[in-house]
């Protein structure tokens, strides 16, 4: 276990590229694979605690604990065991770089701010996975999920899998944590593993094709069709058809409809029948809204779905065009396709949008979070107030 003071830092440009998901959290708290990036670093470095260097309005909730010497790690770099060893081996004043990208630095805050390094070293072995754009999360989810599965299950025994299930492929690629329930499902692990966390459940008649990660208390409902690589964060619920998507936590898509190549924040609700396109009907290259550039930019991708900031919602039978970005606190309802980009704290649909008052947003958020026994604190309110003021420039 390392005794160093570890700080996960946000790269300013990368954080802006990853909005709206990074409006409400440091970059290291994005989920990819099974765990968040922070949880991967904590596990691989054997660290008991970490702190964050992030934007000012998040610092009250995600505090910085600095010492004279710190091990600063980029929060958008996804670690492997090999990379973590190289980071842990950094001597005072040394920086680990991948081309122009700073992965980690061991030294004083003054030298970090000045980018003054006594020595620069480069990773040995495979190129590090560096998340820089929103689609990077779902594009790399499969490889990271498989790495997490190996790390989390190594040397451990799965809880027994009920004989009511049909497993296609190697049964050792299905792992159930304590309290997990899986009955009467079809589980295909030929393309990737299926991980079912504590108290998570796959209901009868669900068809699952790995890779799939289910974090604690998540749920796959009856008859769902789930394709890899898909990740359900804690307390997430899905039904209908889902493919290659990530739900960070506490969000629901409980009913029929399609979601693919998508990333959904926390406390989101996707209404029954909602379908989000992930492919243009002329098969052309996709453009995606970019907060850093403040315009739609080319992605080089043919498949790209929906991105939702925290506390956003859709009404029943909502429809989204390919590569739609919704900010924080967005409420979509009505017929037709809304714009491909909707700024934070907006309500409406194809016929037009209007602003949502903060008081209204807080009242809804309180009710939603209370159902999970979670409080909307004053610190949370201050964060959303700051986002509300920032998001004016994107309306």
C-alpha positions as CSV (number, residue, x, y, z in Angstrom):
1,X,0.0,0.0,0.0
2,X,1.4,3.4,-1.0
3,X,1.8,6.0,1.7
4,X,2.0,8.9,-0.8
5,X,-0.5,11.7,-0.9
6,X,-2.4,11.0,-4.1
7,X,-4.2,13.7,-5.9
8,X,-6.3,13.1,-9.0
9,X,-6.3,16.2,-11.2
10,X,-8.6,17.4,-13.9
11,X,-7.0,18.6,-17.1
12,X,-8.8,21.8,-18.0
13,X,-9.2,21.1,-21.7
14,X,-10.1,17.5,-21.3
15,X,-12.7,18.3,-18.7
16,X,-14.4,20.7,-21.0
17,X,-14.4,18.1,-23.8
18,X,-16.2,15.7,-21.4
19,X,-19.0,18.1,-20.5
20,X,-21.8,17.7,-19.6
21,X,-20.8,14.6,-17.6
22,X,-18.0,16.5,-15.8
23,X,-20.2,19.4,-14.8
24,X,-21.1,17.5,-11.6
25,X,-18.0,15.4,-10.9
26,X,-14.2,15.3,-11.3
27,X,-13.1,13.4,-14.4
28,X,-11.8,10.5,-12.3
29,X,-15.3,9.8,-11.1
30,X,-16.5,8.8,-14.6
31,X,-17.4,5.2,-14.9
32,X,-15.9,3.0,-17.6
33,X,-15.7,-0.8,-17.4
34,X,-17.0,-1.9,-14.0
35,X,-15.6,0.8,-11.7
36,X,-14.9,4.5,-11.9
37,X,-11.4,5.6,-12.9
38,X,-10.7,6.7,-9.3
39,X,-11.6,3.2,-8.0
40,X,-9.2,1.6,-10.5
41,X,-6.3,3.8,-9.3
42,X,-7.2,3.3,-5.7
43,X,-7.2,-0.5,-6.1
44,X,-4.1,-0.8,-8.2
45,X,-2.1,1.6,-6.0
46,X,-3.4,0.1,-2.8
47,X,-4.4,3.6,-1.6
48,X,-6.7,4.1,1.3
49,X,-7.7,7.7,0.2
50,X,-7.4,10.1,-2.6
51,X,-8.3,13.8,-3.1
52,X,-9.1,15.9,-6.2
53,X,-7.8,18.9,-8.0
54,X,-10.8,20.2,-9.9
55,X,-12.7,23.3,-10.7
56,X,-13.5,25.7,-7.8
57,X,-17.3,25.1,-7.6
58,X,-16.7,21.4,-7.0
59,X,-14.0,21.7,-4.4
60,X,-16.3,21.8,-1.4
61,X,-17.7,18.4,-2.2
62,X,-14.5,16.9,-3.8
63,X,-11.8,18.3,-1.6
64,X,-8.1,18.8,-2.2
65,X,-5.7,17.5,0.4
66,X,-2.2,18.7,-0.5
67,X,1.1,18.1,1.1
68,X,4.6,19.3,0.5
69,X,5.1,16.4,-1.9
70,X,2.2,14.8,-3.8
71,X,1.7,12.1,-6.4
72,X,-0.6,13.9,-8.9
73,X,-2.4,11.6,-11.4
74,X,-4.4,12.7,-14.4
75,X,-8.1,11.7,-13.7
76,X,-8.8,10.9,-17.4
77,X,-6.1,8.2,-17.7
78,X,-7.5,4.7,-17.2
79,X,-4.8,2.6,-15.4
80,X,-3.6,-0.9,-15.8
81,X,-1.5,-2.8,-13.3
82,X,1.6,-2.2,-15.4
83,X,0.9,1.6,-15.6
84,X,0.1,1.8,-11.9
85,X,3.5,0.3,-11.1
86,X,5.3,2.9,-13.2
87,X,3.4,5.7,-11.6
88,X,4.2,4.3,-8.1
89,X,7.9,4.2,-9.0
90,X,8.2,7.9,-9.8
91,X,10.9,9.6,-7.8
92,X,10.7,13.1,-6.4
93,X,10.5,15.6,-9.4
94,X,9.8,12.9,-12.0
95,X,6.9,13.0,-14.5
96,X,5.4,10.2,-16.5
97,X,4.4,11.4,-20.0
98,X,2.7,9.8,-23.0
99,X,3.7,12.1,-25.8
100,X,2.4,15.5,-24.8
101,X,0.0,14.0,-22.2
102,X,1.0,14.2,-18.6
103,X,0.0,11.0,-16.8
104,X,1.5,11.6,-13.4
105,X,3.9,13.8,-11.5
106,X,5.6,13.2,-8.1
107,X,6.6,16.4,-6.4
108,X,5.6,19.8,-5.1
109,X,2.5,21.7,-6.1
110,X,4.7,24.6,-7.3
111,X,6.6,22.4,-9.7
112,X,3.4,20.8,-10.9
113,X,1.8,24.2,-11.7
114,X,5.0,25.4,-13.5
115,X,5.3,22.0,-15.3
116,X,8.9,21.9,-13.9
117,X,10.1,18.3,-14.0
118,X,13.5,17.1,-13.1
119,X,13.1,14.1,-15.3
120,X,10.5,12.9,-17.8
121,X,9.9,9.2,-18.3
122,X,7.7,7.4,-20.7
123,X,5.4,4.4,-20.2
124,X,6.9,1.0,-20.9
125,X,4.7,-1.4,-22.7
126,X,1.3,-0.8,-24.2
127,X,0.1,2.8,-24.8
128,X,-2.0,4.1,-21.9
129,X,-5.8,4.6,-22.4
130,X,-6.5,8.3,-22.2
131,X,-10.1,9.4,-22.3
132,X,-10.4,12.8,-24.1
133,X,-13.7,12.8,-25.9
134,X,-17.2,11.7,-24.8
135,X,-17.4,8.7,-27.3
136,X,-14.1,7.4,-25.8
137,X,-16.1,6.1,-22.9
138,X,-18.3,3.7,-24.9
139,X,-15.6,3.0,-27.5
140,X,-13.3,1.6,-24.9
141,X,-15.8,0.2,-22.5
142,X,-15.4,-3.4,-23.7
143,X,-11.7,-3.6,-23.2
144,X,-11.8,-1.9,-19.8
145,X,-14.7,-4.0,-18.6
146,X,-12.7,-7.2,-19.4
147,X,-9.7,-5.9,-17.5
148,X,-11.8,-5.0,-14.5
149,X,-13.5,-8.4,-14.6
150,X,-10.1,-10.1,-14.4
151,X,-8.9,-7.9,-11.6
152,X,-12.0,-8.1,-9.5
153,X,-12.6,-11.8,-9.8
154,X,-9.0,-13.1,-9.7
155,X,-8.6,-15.9,-7.1
156,X,-12.3,-15.6,-6.0
157,X,-15.3,-17.9,-6.3
158,X,-18.6,-16.7,-7.8
159,X,-21.8,-17.2,-5.9
160,X,-23.6,-20.2,-7.5
161,X,-25.6,-19.6,-10.6
162,X,-29.1,-21.0,-10.7
163,X,-29.7,-24.0,-13.0
164,X,-32.8,-22.1,-14.4
165,X,-30.4,-20.0,-16.6
166,X,-28.9,-20.9,-20.0
167,X,-25.2,-20.1,-20.3
168,X,-23.7,-20.0,-23.8
169,X,-19.9,-20.2,-23.5
170,X,-17.6,-20.7,-20.6
171,X,-19.5,-20.6,-17.3
172,X,-16.5,-19.2,-15.5
173,X,-17.1,-15.9,-17.4
174,X,-20.3,-15.3,-15.3
175,X,-19.5,-14.0,-11.9
176,X,-22.1,-13.3,-9.2
177,X,-21.3,-11.3,-6.0
178,X,-23.0,-11.9,-2.7
179,X,-26.8,-11.4,-2.9
180,X,-26.9,-11.3,-6.7
181,X,-30.1,-12.9,-8.2
182,X,-30.2,-14.3,-11.8
183,X,-33.0,-16.6,-12.7
184,X,-34.3,-17.9,-16.1
185,X,-32.0,-15.7,-18.2
186,X,-30.0,-16.4,-21.4
187,X,-26.4,-15.5,-20.7
188,X,-24.0,-15.5,-23.7
189,X,-20.3,-15.0,-22.7
190,X,-18.6,-15.9,-25.9
191,X,-17.7,-12.3,-26.6
192,X,-17.2,-11.1,-23.0
193,X,-17.9,-11.7,-19.4
194,X,-21.0,-11.0,-17.3
195,X,-20.4,-9.5,-13.8
196,X,-23.4,-9.1,-11.4
197,X,-22.6,-7.0,-8.4
198,X,-24.0,-7.3,-4.8
199,X,-27.8,-7.3,-4.6
200,X,-28.1,-6.8,-8.4
201,X,-30.6,-8.8,-10.3
202,X,-31.3,-10.2,-13.8
203,X,-34.9,-11.1,-14.2
204,X,-36.3,-14.0,-16.0
205,X,-36.4,-14.1,-19.9
206,X,-33.7,-11.4,-20.2
207,X,-31.2,-12.1,-23.0
208,X,-27.7,-10.9,-22.2
209,X,-24.7,-10.9,-24.5
210,X,-21.5,-9.9,-22.7
211,X,-19.6,-7.9,-21.9
212,X,-22.0,-6.7,-19.1
213,X,-21.2,-5.1,-15.8
214,X,-23.8,-4.7,-13.2
215,X,-22.8,-2.7,-10.1
216,X,-24.5,-3.2,-6.7
217,X,-28.4,-2.9,-6.6
218,X,-28.7,-2.6,-10.4
219,X,-31.5,-4.4,-12.3
220,X,-32.2,-5.9,-15.7
221,X,-35.9,-6.3,-16.1
222,X,-37.9,-9.1,-17.7
223,X,-37.5,-9.6,-21.4
224,X,-34.7,-7.1,-21.8
225,X,-32.2,-7.5,-24.6
226,X,-28.8,-6.3,-23.6
227,X,-25.7,-6.3,-25.9
228,X,-22.1,-5.7,-24.8
229,X,-20.3,-3.8,-23.8
230,X,-22.8,-2.3,-21.3
231,X,-22.2,-1.0,-17.8
232,X,-24.9,-0.3,-15.2
233,X,-23.7,1.7,-12.3
234,X,-25.1,1.4,-8.8
235,X,-28.9,1.4,-8.5
236,X,-29.5,1.5,-12.3
237,X,-32.5,-0.2,-13.9
238,X,-32.9,-1.1,-17.6
239,X,-35.4,-2.7,-19.8
240,X,-36.1,-2.9,-23.6
241,X,-33.0,-2.9,-25.8
242,X,-29.6,-1.6,-24.7
243,X,-26.3,-1.9,-26.5
244,X,-22.8,-0.7,-25.8
245,X,-23.9,1.9,-23.2
246,X,-22.8,3.2,-19.8
247,X,-25.1,4.4,-17.0
248,X,-22.9,6.0,-14.3
249,X,-25.3,5.4,-11.5
250,X,-28.9,5.9,-10.0
251,X,-30.5,6.2,-13.4
252,X,-33.4,4.3,-15.1
253,X,-34.4,3.1,-18.5
254,X,-36.9,0.7,-17.2
255,X,-39.1,0.1,-20.2
256,X,-39.1,-0.6,-23.9
257,X,-37.2,1.5,-26.4
258,X,-33.6,1.5,-27.7
259,X,-30.4,3.0,-26.2
260,X,-27.1,2.3,-27.9
261,X,-23.5,3.8,-27.9
262,X,-24.6,6.1,-25.2
263,X,-23.5,7.5,-21.8
264,X,-26.0,8.4,-19.2
265,X,-25.2,10.4,-16.0
266,X,-26.7,10.0,-12.5
267,X,-30.3,10.5,-11.5
268,X,-31.6,10.3,-15.1
269,X,-34.9,8.8,-16.1
270,X,-35.6,7.6,-19.6
271,X,-39.3,7.3,-20.2
272,X,-41.0,4.2,-21.7
273,X,-40.7,3.9,-25.4
274,X,-37.9,6.4,-25.7
275,X,-35.6,5.6,-28.6
276,X,-32.3,7.3,-29.3
277,X,-30.7,6.8,-32.7
278,X,-27.1,5.8,-32.9
279,X,-26.8,5.7,-36.7
280,X,-27.7,8.2,-39.4
281,X,-29.9,6.8,-42.1
282,X,-27.5,7.9,-44.7
283,X,-24.6,6.2,-42.9
284,X,-22.5,9.3,-43.0
285,X,-20.0,10.6,-40.4
286,X,-21.4,11.8,-37.2
287,X,-21.0,15.3,-35.7
288,X,-21.3,15.8,-32.0
289,X,-21.7,19.0,-29.9
290,X,-18.4,20.0,-28.2
291,X,-18.5,22.3,-25.2
292,X,-14.9,23.3,-25.7
293,X,-15.4,24.4,-29.3
294,X,-19.0,25.5,-28.7
295,X,-20.1,23.9,-32.0
296,X,-20.7,20.5,-33.6
297,X,-17.4,18.8,-34.5
298,X,-16.6,15.8,-36.7
299,X,-16.1,12.5,-34.7
300,X,-14.9,10.1,-37.5
301,X,-17.7,7.8,-36.1
302,X,-20.6,6.1,-37.8
303,X,-22.2,5.0,-34.5
304,X,-22.9,7.4,-31.7
305,X,-26.0,7.7,-29.5
306,X,-27.2,9.8,-26.6
307,X,-25.3,11.7,-23.9
308,X,-27.2,12.9,-20.8
309,X,-26.0,15.0,-18.0
310,X,-27.1,14.3,-14.4
311,X,-30.8,14.8,-13.5
312,X,-32.0,14.8,-17.1
313,X,-35.3,13.1,-18.1
314,X,-37.4,12.1,-21.1
315,X,-41.1,11.6,-21.3
316,X,-42.8,8.5,-22.8
317,X,-42.1,7.8,-26.5
318,X,-39.4,10.5,-26.7
319,X,-37.2,10.4,-29.8
320,X,-33.6,11.5,-30.3
321,X,-31.6,12.0,-33.4
322,X,-28.1,10.4,-33.7
323,X,-25.5,11.9,-31.4
324,X,-27.7,14.1,-29.1
325,X,-26.2,15.8,-26.1
326,X,-28.4,16.9,-23.2
327,X,-27.0,19.0,-20.4
328,X,-27.7,18.9,-16.7
329,X,-31.3,19.1,-15.5
330,X,-32.9,18.8,-18.9
331,X,-36.5,17.6,-19.3
332,X,-37.6,16.4,-22.8
333,X,-41.2,15.7,-23.6
334,X,-43.7,15.9,-26.4
335,X,-43.6,14.6,-30.0
336,X,-40.9,15.0,-32.6
337,X,-37.1,15.2,-32.3
338,X,-35.5,17.9,-30.1
339,X,-32.3,19.6,-31.1
340,X,-29.1,17.6,-31.2
341,X,-27.8,19.8,-28.3
342,X,-29.9,21.0,-25.4
343,X,-28.2,23.2,-22.8
344,X,-28.6,22.6,-19.1
345,X,-31.8,23.5,-17.2
346,X,-34.1,23.5,-20.2
347,X,-37.5,21.9,-20.7
348,X,-39.6,21.1,-23.8
349,X,-39.1,19.3,-27.1
350,X,-39.3,19.7,-30.8
351,X,-41.8,22.5,-30.6
352,X,-39.5,24.7,-28.4
353,X,-37.6,24.9,-25.1
354,X,-37.8,27.1,-22.1
355,X,-35.7,27.6,-19.0
356,X,-36.3,25.6,-15.8
357,X,-36.1,27.6,-12.6
358,X,-33.6,26.4,-10.0
359,X,-36.3,26.1,-7.4
360,X,-38.3,23.8,-9.6
361,X,-35.2,21.8,-10.4
362,X,-34.3,21.4,-6.7
363,X,-37.9,20.3,-5.8
364,X,-37.8,17.5,-8.4
365,X,-34.2,16.5,-7.5
366,X,-35.1,16.2,-3.8
367,X,-38.1,13.9,-4.6
368,X,-36.0,11.7,-7.0
369,X,-33.1,11.3,-4.6
370,X,-35.3,10.7,-1.6
371,X,-36.6,7.6,-3.2
372,X,-33.1,6.1,-2.9
373,X,-32.6,7.5,0.6
374,X,-30.1,10.1,-0.7
375,X,-30.2,13.7,0.5
376,X,-29.8,16.7,-1.8
377,X,-27.4,18.7,0.4
378,X,-26.6,22.4,0.4
379,X,-23.3,21.6,-1.2
380,X,-25.2,19.9,-4.0
381,X,-27.4,22.9,-4.4
382,X,-24.4,25.2,-4.6
383,X,-22.9,23.0,-7.3
384,X,-26.1,23.1,-9.4
385,X,-26.4,26.9,-8.9
386,X,-22.9,27.3,-10.2
387,X,-23.7,25.1,-13.2
388,X,-26.9,27.1,-13.8
389,X,-24.9,30.3,-14.0
390,X,-22.2,28.8,-16.2
391,X,-24.6,27.1,-18.6
392,X,-26.1,30.5,-19.7
393,X,-23.5,30.9,-22.3
394,X,-24.6,27.6,-24.0
395,X,-28.3,28.5,-24.3
